Amino acid sequence: MGDSRIELPVIGMTCANCARAVERALEKKLDGVSSASVNLAAESVSVTYDPGATDLETLSAAVERAGYRLVLPVEGVDGRDAEQEAREAELGRQKRHLLVGIAFTAPLFVLSMSRDFGLIGAWSHASWFGWMLFALATPVQLYTGWDYYTGTLRSLRNMAANMDVLVAMGSTTAYVYSIVVLLVPDAGSHVYFETSAMIITLIKVGKLLEASARGRASTAIRGLMDLAPDTARLLDAEGREHDVPASGLRPGDIVVVRPGERIPVDGTVVSGASSVDESMLTGEPIPVDRSVGDRVFGATVNVQGRLKVEATGVGSETALAQIVRLVRRAQEGKAPIQRLADRVSGVFVPVIIVIALVTFGLWWQLGGEFVPAMIRMVAVLVIACPCALGLATPTAIMVGTGKGARSGILFRGAEALENAHKLTTVLFDKTGTITRGEPVLTAWRPNGDTDRLDLVASAESGSEHPISRAIVEGARLRGIEIIEPSDVQARAGRGIEATVQGHVVRVGRPDWIGADEALVEEMSAGGGTVVAASVDGNIAGIAAVSDEVKDGAADAISSLDSMRIEPVMLTGDADETARAVSSQVGIERFIAGVLPERKDEVVREEMQRGRVVAMVGDGLNDAPALARAHVGIAIGTGTDVAMEASDVTLVGGDLSGVARAIRLSRATMRTIRQNLFWAFFYNIVLVPVAAGALYGLAWMPGFVRELHPAAAAAAMALSSVTVVLNSLRLSRARI
């Protein structure tokens, strides 16, 4: 039995160290688990495991022992509903804790400040006043802050100190010291219950704001999932229509889609004609025409006519479901740049604890007073939370891949999203990528006054060669009726000969027909294939057949030039044809005569030149080159093998998606660097401030020189929210 892969929501994670604890609990401590990757931003874990060696209950138990909870799938219950229910239950619990914290912290803060500013006179010196503050602080410490204690215990059990350790140490120090002052008056005259309570409450506020912002970061993927309609109009064998759950449809079912409705399945149109809005798949806003025989996709919108569609893909087999899986996989992965943040987070908390203890010792030794030293130690512990560092990369990747999916750009993994911003060269396969891959009749020049294209096209209808099909279709578009030929004979390496209405017609190589060489050379200048035709031994005319360049190809190449990325075209055609096509789209450099098996070699040669290379292709023979390149980009209208071998898929086949994918990568990496900079900068600057580094600068405001732990808690909470909000800006980036 092969390995299975499943993505499961995780409840209870707060920072990068929590994520590593979950990964370690699954990957290092369980037999049968080959890999486990946590997406902190999405609060989920992707597990690859052997069902014969372990099961979901065992995975859940391992995570629970580490102090967290997996949301397992429930039979008969939609996975999204189960996850949403678990998340809402957890959010409700956190809100209750916060409300209790606010209810007790607000009066505690008012009373403490009134005491400090001398607004309540002799009350503040009465023993009962201190015990009243204790009574207000204790529910906050032991109820609102209980999660930090349980988090501390599980982090110590997992040998991976996390932010809970810092919060628990900081708030408990202030709380316990205040109790000692109440019990032993000689220990001091001032209690700091408001400090411990405000630390916990402010951080709880910050975590809820962060959770809300992180929820917005994942709206793109949820929005895609919600596009699929819940019901479908099924046409039964008797021709009656019934509304049924879309989840119950099977391949072969016929569904009716009325104007304005979303198509519930992937399938083929068997009746009707309409325009279909496919923007949710391709990012292209203009509806496309669909009629009998055309493919349509689930969740796209039927704009005009009534369609009957035979289902070919339902449920998890639809294009939408595959896109969602691909986006989720990209969001689960870790970009190489995240490894730096992970390494730093792994040692960050122990280092901060050491800095806090050293701060305490130095200030107690130098100043001779316990309380100021304790306050500075608490401020250092509270302000130095690694949450912002842990969220810097995954939130940006989540928003970036979600935006890409809405624009018809699917990244296979986080590494591809990162690598794309470094590209210096983009290699394009010609046929089916730059060109349509469908030869068309671009020119027909009859010989003399009589146009015999009707006879020529009729003769060609007896052949399945692409050039023959192009001539036949070109004649039909000109309103010419095709006549059934007889005695069709293929002349190897030359062309065909057939009889049409008693006339002997030959179509093929110009030298076989005996066409004028100068005229042939003139028509070849356009880059197409030239064939000549004769009727009863007399030259009937010369045709040029070309593979037309895709609309927008020239603009797509121009966009790459403006980004200082070199476009290069690969083709098996001769130099003349390659030069003609490359000039049409504005590519200066092309490599002609490239056999399919040599594309991979060309990619390797470019990489050996020190270039960061992307390969863009659509065919089966492009797959090795797509896999070889730093970034393989598959045209979504191509083969499944090409898309499987690629790192990026352009769903709609529009070449402008290449530049847009690179711009999105650059924007995402810029956001990640900003996030990491502010996360590092925040700690590098504010940890020394909390430790008292500015104490001697008398000209600075006192609240800066003497950073209060409550202010430190607010700053710490703000740092995480800032990182997530900065990532959300990506959703508005123009690509």
Buried (B, 14 or more C-beta within 10 A) or exposed (E): EEBEBBBBBBBBBBBBBBBBBBBBBBBEEBEBBEEBBBBBBBBBBBBBBBEEBBEBEBBBBBBEEBBBBBBBEEEEEEBEEBBBEBBEEBBEEBEEBBEBBBBBBBEBBEBBEBBEEEEBEEEBEEEEBBEBBBEBBBBBBEBBBEBBBEBBBBBEEBEBBBBBBBBBBBBBBBBEBBBEBBEEEEBBEEBBBBBBBBBBBBBBBBBBBBBEBBBBBBBBBEEBBEBBBEEBBBBEEEEEEEEBEBEEBEEEBBBBBEEEBBBBBBBBBEBBBBBBBBBBBBBBEEBBEBEEEBEBBBBBBBBBBBBBBBBBBBBEBBBBBBBBBBBBBBBBBBBEBBEBBBEBBBEBBEEBBEBBBEBBEBBBEEBEEBBBBBBBBBBBBBBBBBBBBBBBBBBBBBBBBBBBBBBBBBBBBBBBBBBBBBBBBBBBBBBBBBBBBEBBBBBBBBBEEEBBBBBBBBBBBBBEBBBBBBBBBBBBEEEBEBBEBEEBEBEEEBBBBBBBEEBBBBBBBBEBBEBEEEBBEBBBEBBBBBBBBBBEEEBBBBBBBBBBBBEBBBEBBBBBBEEEBBBBBBBBBEEBBBBBBBEBBBBEEBBBEBEBEBBBBBBBEBBEEEBBBBBBBBBBBBBBBBBBBBBBBBBBBBBEBBBEBBBBBBBBBBBBBBBBBBBBBBBBBBBBBBBBEBBBEBBEEBBBBBBBBBBEEEEEEEEEBBBBBBBBBBBBBBBBBBBBBBBBEBBEBEB
